[in-house]
Amino acid sequence: MPHKPDGLVEHILVNYRWVFVCCFLLPASFFYNIWFYFRNWVVFTLSSAPDKHDERVRFIQKQVSDWNKAGRKKKLCTARPGWQTVSFRRPKYKDDMHQVEVNLVDILEIDAHRKVVRVEPLVTMGQLSATLNPLGWTIPVLPEIDDLTVGGLIMGTGIESSSHRHGLFQHICTSYELVLSDGSVIKATKQSNPDIFYSIPWSYGTIGILTAVEIQIVPAKPYVKLVYKAVKGLKNIVKEFQAVSKDTERNEFVEGLMYSKDEAIIMTGNLTDRPDPNNVNPIGKWYKPWFFIHARNMLGLHQPVTEYIPLRDYYHRHTKSIFWELQDIIPFGNNVIFRYLFGWLVPPKISLLKLTQTAAVKKLYENNHVIQDMLVPISAMEESVKAFHEEFKVYPLWLCPFVLPNDAGMVHPRTQTSEMYIDIGVYGVPTAAGFRPKASTRVIEKLVTRLKGFQMLYADTYTTREEFREMFDHSLYDKVRKELRCLDAFPEVYDKVSRQARD
């Protein structure tokens, strides 16, 4: 039975959520961002983060050591509130676990000689791009939403339009520092502790507590030359997308937006320091249209369109509209008057949106909303798009190719070599006849398993434990957990990500 709004405030939060978002969450998000940016600038400028880091890690070690002395009565997790994560759901498992306070939010070092940046796990993508880009550096894979954290992109996963060259976010990481269940600190690389190194990605904090990461950096250029190409017909879309994804020599960035089963904009891009001054589009400006709508306007054109986008604007092109989710929260958010007057306040922080969700809003989203990313071999793109259309019929669909190396760990191709995959992202209100949240998602989960693909685990996961183990290779993960005495220290991944573990 649907949850009815209880009182005037909840009635407004359900039926006029934009009022609350515009009057309260947008200003709160704006002032938080200003404070956080200033605080990070001061810390980085004064180079105080490295000394503070050692102190914070010792504090984590002390908490874990005290837990050991008390008899390891409950399993460990971080004390980070569930509403601060990007996942739509809040974790329920934390209530019954021993929570370890972790406050690791700083960029520690940029080593130009080794070409790595050392960061703490709660550093965000917005923080990284704001620090690295002015210095002439970037990271090879920089996922587009500002608030995504390094730790979340490793323990979960991360992807971007450069992933057809570089792989997932985990594949650009060179070392992990962790506090283990016995309170010791360990550093894992491909050369030192390789089993641990390859077990960390997708492990959701079930092997140790991540305290620092080294990530590759590469030289940056100030602009991205982006080419938009309208393609019609599903077979033509698949053919074009597969071709540009595999042409890694000519295309540094590849992305697709499908606006129906037979209409798409396929974008290819390259870094440049020589833009056409008459064709520069700073899409990150507050008054600019939302990116997915800007791209949609190219659908009727018969020739490709080229423009030059400032690098940081390109990286965070989907942040302003949270892909296209914000249109369901602020329906008039892309209106030109709203953009010019209030666009500088957008977007509201995802964490605050979650914090202020009522039971009625959560129920509304659960029954009438889909947020999923499914990773399948690019050879199965056509079949997968048809299934998404049949079960969900949500548009736009986000298309992002990535190369999946044949590394050890939970996620790798079933072949002996690297393989090109595609992330199909669906975010929005389903219009498919007979859509049912659990049943429809189960159909897609079974398809993805059959295709030897994977489901991103921030979203609702309805698989059984056995099905989950069929989708993800647990062999190395189980071995490492046993060796590091994790079985009574941390839950399994499934117990943290399954639908039953989230509210």
N, C-alpha and C positions, 0 to 999 in steps of 0.2 A: 504494500500500500504506500503511495507517495507520501513523503513527509510534507506536512503543511507548515507554512511560515508561522512562527510563534511570536506574535506581537508586531508592532510597527517597524522596529529596527530590522528584524529579519525579513519582513515583507519587502522593505526597500532593498536589502542586500540581495534578495532573490530576483525581484521584478525590475528594480532600477539600480542594478549594481554599478552602472556607470556613474551615478550620482556619488556614491561612496568612493569609487575609484578616483574620480576627478577632484573631489573636494578634499579627500584625506590621503589616499595612497600615493597619488602623483606628487604632492608637495613633500610628503614624508620620504619618498624615494629620492627626490631631488636633493634634499638636505643631507640625507645619508650619503649619497654619492659624493657630494661636495666634501663632507667631513672625511670620508674614507680616502678620497684622492689626496687631500692635503696631508693626512696622516701618513700615507704611503710615501709621498714626496719627501717629507721630513725624514722619515726613517731611512730611505734610500740615499738621500743627500748626505746624511750624517754617518752613513755606513755602520749603523748600530745594530742592524739585523743579525750579522753573524754571531756576535757575542750573546745577544739575547737568545739566539737559536739554541746554543749549547745549554743555556740555563733552562729553557723550556723543555728540551729533550730530557734533561736530568729530572725535571718535575714529573714527566710522564713515566720515566723509569721508576721513580719512587712510588708512584701510584700502583704500578704493576707489581713491584716488589712487596708492597703492603698487602696487596690482594693475594699474593702467593703465601705470605706469612699467615694470613687469615684462613688458609685452607682451600683456596680456589673454589669457593662455594657456589658462585655464579659465573656464567661465561662473560667475557669481556666485550664491550663495544665502546665507541666514543660517546661523549656526552653532548655532541652537537645536536641541537633540536631538529626534529624531523621536518619542521616547516622551512628550515633553511636550505634543504636540498632542492634540486630542480625537478625531481620526480613529482608527479601529480599526487601520489599517495604519501601518507605519513606512516613511518614504521611503527608497528605495535610491539615488536620484539624488545625494544629498548626498556620497556617498563619492568621487565623481569630479569634484567642483566646488570652487571656491575659496570657503571659508566666511568670512563676515563676522560678527564678534562684535557682537551687538545686545543691549543690556541696558536696555530702556525699559519700565519697569513702573509709572510714577507718574501720578497725576492732577495736572495742572499748574496749572489755573486754573478757577474757576467765575465766569463773567461774567454777573451777574444782569441787567445793563443790556442786553446783547446777547442774553441768553438762550441762552448756549452754555457747554459745558464743554469745556475743552481737555485732552486726555489723550494719553499715550503708547500705542503699539499693544499692549503686553502687559498693559494694565489689564484686569481681569476684570469680569464682570457683578456678581459678588458684591461686589467692591471698589467699583464705581460705586454700587450701591444702598445700601450701608452708609454711603457718604459723602454722597450727595445727599438721601436720604429724610429724615434727621433735620434737614436744612436747609430742608425744605419743597419740594424739587425732585425731579424724576425725568426720565427720557428717554422719548420717546413709544413706542419699541419696545425693550423690555428682555428679551432671550431668557433662558429660565428656568434654565439650568444655571449654577451659580456660576462654574465654571472657564472658561467661554467667554471669549475675549479680543476686544477691540475689533478688533485687526488681523485675526484669523481671521474675524470676522463681516463684515469689509469685503472682504478678499482672497478669502474664500469667500463665505458669505452668512449672514444671520441673520433670524429670523422670530419673532413672538410673537403672542399672541391679540389684540393691538391693531393688527395689520398690515392688517386690512381697512380701517382708517382711514388709516394712515400709510405703508403699504408695507413693504418689506424694510428691514433695518438700514441699508443704504447710503443709503436715501432720507431718513434723518434726519441725515445727515452734511453739513456745510456747507463743510468745507475739509480738504485733505490736504497734509501736508508730507512731502516725499520727498527722499532722496539719489539722484541719477541716476547713470548708469554713468560719467559723466565726473567724478564727485566733487562736483558742484555741488548746492546745495539749492534746491528749488523749492516754491512753494505753489500749489495748484490749487483753484479754486473754480468755480462756475457762470459767474461773470463774468470771472475771470482764469484763463487756460489751461483753457478748458472741455473741449477734446478730451481732455486728460490727466485732468481730473476725472471724466469719464464713462467713461474706460477703466480706471480703477483697480479698481472692484468686479468680483469674480470673476477677477481677473488673477493671483492667487496669487503675488505678488511678482515678476512677470516684466516689469515696466515700471520699477520703482525700489524702493528700500528705504523702507518707510513708517516715519516717525519721529514724527509727531504727527497728531492728528485733532481737529477741532472738531465737536461733536455738539449738536444742539438740546436744550434743557431746557425743561420745562413745569412749572407748579405741580402739586404732589402733594397728595393727601388721605390721611389715615391708614388708610382702610379701602376694601375693594372689596366692594360688595354683589353677591353671586354667586347666580344662580338656576340650579338644576339641573333639567333637564327630561328625563324618560325618553321615548324615542321607539322605536316598534317598526315593522318593515317597511322595507326598503331605500328604496322610493320615498318613504315618509313622512319618513325620515331625510334624504334628499336635499332634499326640498321644504322642510322646516323649517330645515335648515342654510343653504340658499341664501337663504331669507327673512331670517333673523337676520343673516347676513353682509352683506347689502345694506342693512340698516337701520342705517346708520352714525350716524344722529342719536340713536337710543335706546340703542344698544349700544356701549360703549367697548371691551369685550372679548368675543370670541367664540372658543369652543373646542369641539371634539367628541371624544369617546372612543367608539370602536365596540368592543363586546365580542364581537360576532359579526356576521355579514353582515346580520342583521335586528334587532340590539339596540344602542342607543346612548344615551349621556347627552350632551345638548347644553347647554352652559353659556354664559350671557350675564352680563356684569358691568358695573358702573359705579363710579367713584370716589365716595366719600362721606365726610363728616366727622360724620355723625349715625347711628351704628350703633344697632341695638337691643341694649341691654346684656345681654339674656337670650338673644341669638342670635349671640354672637361666637364664632368658631371659630379659635383660633390654630393652624392646621394645621402651622406650622413647628416647633412644640415637639417635643422629642425623643421624647416618649411618645405622640404622635399617630399614628394609622394612616397608612400610605402613601396619598398623595392618590388614585391611580388606584383603589385598593381602596375608599377612602371614597366616591368617586363611583360606583363599581360597586354599592354598597349601595342606591343610589337606583333601580335598574332596576325593582324590583317596585312602585314607587309610582305612583299614578295622577294625582297632583297635583304641580306643580312645588314644589321645596324652595328656600327662601331662607336664606342665612346671610351673616354679615359676617366678612370675613377681613382681618387686618392686611396692609397693602400689601406689605411685604417678604415676608411669608409667602406671599402670593399669587404674587408674581413668581417665587419659587424653589420653587413647590409640587412640581415634579418632581425637584428636586435630591436630596432625601433618598433616593429609590429609583432615581435615575438613570433617570427615566421608570419603566419596570418591569424594567429589566435586572438590578437587584440581586437579584431573586427567583431568578435562575438562578445567582447567585454565593453568596448566603446564603439558602438556601431558607426558613429560619425567621426571616428578618429582620423580618417584620411581626408575629411572635408578640408578644403583649402583654407577656410577661415579658422577652423580649429587648429590646423597645422601652424599657421602664422602666429596665432595668439598663444597657443598652449603646447605646440609641438616640442618645445625645449624641455618640457616636463616628462615627456614620454621616453621610455615605457615605465610603467610601475614595476617595482621589483617583484619577481616571481615569488620570492619568499614571503613578501607581505600579502600577496594575493592568496597564498595558501594559508597564512596565519589567520586571515579574516574570513575564511570559508565557513559557512554555517552547514549544518547537517543537510538542510534543504538544497543548498548549492552543490554540495558533494554528490547528493543523490541525483540531482539534475545532470551533472556531468557524467556520472557513472552510467546512466541510462541513455544519454543522448550525445555522447562525445567519445571520440576515439583518439588516443595518442599512442602510436606504435611506430617503431623502426624495425624493419625486417631486412636482414642481410642475406642475399642469395647470390649464387653464381650468375654473372652477367649473361651467360648463355640461357638462363631461365627467365630473363626479364619479361618477355612477352607473356608467358604463362602466368607469371606472378602479378603483372599489372591487371590482367583479365580477372584473376581471383580477387584482387583488392577491389576492383570495380563491382564485381558480383556481390561480395560480402559487405562492403562499406559504402562505396560510391561517394567518396570524399575527395574534393578537389579544392585547391591544387594538391598534387602529389609531389613530394620532393624526391629527386633522383640524384644520387651522388655515387660515383664509381670509386672503388678502392682496390688496390692490389693486396692480396692476403698471402704473406710469406708462409712457407712450410716450416714454421718454427714450432718448438715444443710449447705445451701449454693447453689451455682450455679451448682456444679458438684457432683453428688452422684448416686448410683445405684437406680433403680426403685423398688428394693426389700426392705424388712425390715432389711436385714443384709448386712454385707460386701460382696463384690463380686470380683472375680479375673477378671481383664481386661488385654488387650494386646494393646500396642502401636505399630502400623504398620507404620514405617517411610519410605517414598519414596522420594529419592533425586537424581535427575539426568535427563537424556535425554530420553523421552518416545520413544519406538519403536513399540507401538501398532498401527495397521493399523487404519486409521481414527481418530487418536488422535486430539482432539480439546481442548484447555486449559479450556475454561469455561464449555463447554458441558460435557467433561469427568469428570471434578471435580464435577459438579452438580450431576452426576450419583452417585459418591461416597458419596457425602454429604447426598443424600436422603437415600442411603443404611445405612449409619452410624446412621441417625435419626431413621430409622425403627428398627435398632438393639439396640436402646436405648444407643447409644454411643455418643462421643463428638469429635469435631474437634479442634486441637490446633490452637490458633488464631493468631500466628505470621505469618501464611501462608495466601494465598489468600482465602477469604471467600466469596462465591457468594450467600449465602442464603439470602432470604428476611428477613425483620425484624420479620415477623410472624414465619417463619421457624426457625430463630435463637432462638426465645423465646420458641419454641417447643423443641429444642435441649437442651437448658440450663434453669434451674429452676430459674426464676426471683423473686419468691414470697418474700423471705427474703431480697434480694437485693433491690427490690422496696420499701419495708417497711422501711429499714434503710435509703435509699436515701431521702425518704420523711421526716423522723424524723430529719435528720441532715441538712436539707435545701440544698440538693445537686442538686435539679432539675434545678435551675438557676445558679448553680455554676460549675457543671461538666457535660459533655455530657454523654449519655448512652454508655455502652460498645459497642453496635452495631455501633454507630456513630464514633467509633475510630478504629474498626477492619474490617469493611466491605470493600470490594474491592473498593467501591466508595470513601472511605476515605483515600485511599493510592495511591501513584503515582508509 
